[in-house]
Amino acid sequence: MWIEREGKMKYYFIFCLLSICGWFDLKYREIPRITLCFGAIGANLLLIIQIFEGNKVWWDCLGGMSVGIVLVLISIVTNQQIGIGDGILFVLTGIGLGTIENIILLISSLCITGLTSLVLLTTKKIGRKTALPFIPFVWASFVAEIFFNRFL
């Protein structure tokens, strides 16, 4: 019984985390550190529950976190052309989702961002150098993945 609730709990947690961070990213173009700190506490509690229930192995979490760590390193190398908060958020989602799901989340988010950018560029709503907040696209990708996994 608990395992079934836990399986859903990670998706509820990630949905809430992405919703809050996406709102801040959209409105202020940054994610407050306190939000990421609370997210880290929640993700670690989720990890402990998953490990004790036998649902998660540590290397899958480490692989999921590595997706975000790579984004953080890219952010540092490119002088934050990609926000460091985006990378930290992918570290947190990697704890709950694991390696494969986190990579899928990143790739689908990049696809949605690219398609949206293409439409906005061709309609001349934005310029070539315009920066778009990324977390709302991650949120949209996460919601789409939940929808397609649930209903298709």
Secondary structure by P-SEA (a helix, b strand, c coil): caaaaaaaaaaaaaaaaaaaaaaaaaacccccaaaaaaaaaaaaaaaaaaaaaccccaaaaaaaaaaaaaaaaaaaaacccccaaaaaaaaaaaaccccaaaaaaaaaaaaaaaaaaaaaaaacccccccccccaaaaaaaaaaaaaaaccc
